[in-house]
C-alpha cells in the first residue's frame, strides 16, 4: 500500500536534508580531517575503539573508519550520479527520437530497448567488468548502459502523448526543424518525468554498485567505497561488529533518502503517474 501524499511529501522534505547531510559529509568532510583513507600507520592499533583522534575507531589495518566513510561516500555518490546521468541521457535521447519520428526508427529503437530489457542487467555488468576490469569508469559505463531502457520507454510514452497536441502540430506546420522541436517544445515538457526517473534510479545504482563490490567487481581496495567497506568488514564481524554497521547505515540512509525524494517529486511533478523507478 502506498503512503498518503502528505506523508510522502513530508518524508521527501526530511530526505532532502538527510541526503544533503550525506553529500556534505562525503564531499566537504575530508577537508577537515588529517588522516588518509588508504595509508596504514603501524603506530595506530587495529580495531581501535572510538576516541578523540578516531571518533568511529579504526579498521583491521588501523585506518580511520570515519575518514574512509567520507571518501567512500564520494566514490559511491560519484558512481551513482554519473551512471544515472549516462542512463538518463541515453534513455531520453532514444525516447525522444523514437516517439517523435515514429515509423521504422521507432520500431528499431523500441525493439533494441526490448532486447536490452530481456537480458538480465546484472549479467551484462558482470561480463563487462570481468572483461575490461573493475575500474570506476568501467563501473559507471556498465551500470549506465544497462539502466536506460525504462527511461526510454517512459519518455517515449510522454512524447507520444505530447506530439498530438495543437502547439506541436502548429510548430510542425510552421516548418520548425526536428532538433528545435525536440529541444524547445518536447524536452521541457518531459523534464519532470526525467527528473523523477533519475532520482529514483540513483538509489538503484548505489545498490547495484554495492552488490558488485560484494562480488569483488566493484571499486577495488584500497580505494574505499561503502560497498567494499561493508564486504571487507564481514570478515571481522565477530571481532568488531560495528565495522559492518557504519557503511550499512550510510547505504541505507542514502538509498531511502533518494527513494523518498523520488516519490515526493513524482507526486509534485507528475500527479497521478505510475511508478517510474528503474527497477
Secondary structure, DSSP 8 states (H G I E B T S, - for coil): ----HHHHHHHHHHHHHHHHHHHHHHHTGGGG----SS---TTS-TT----SSSTT-B-TTS-BHHHHHHHHHHHHHHHHHHHHHHHHHHHHHHHHHHHHH-HHHHHHHHHHHHHHHHS-HHHHHHHHHHHH---HHHHHHHHHTTS-HHHHHHHHHHHHHHTTSHHHHHHHHTT--HHHHIIIIIHHHHHHHHHHHHHHHHHHHHHHHHHHHHTT-SS-TTS--HHHHHHHHGGGTTT-THHHHHHHHHHHHHHHHHHHHHHHHHHHHSTT-------
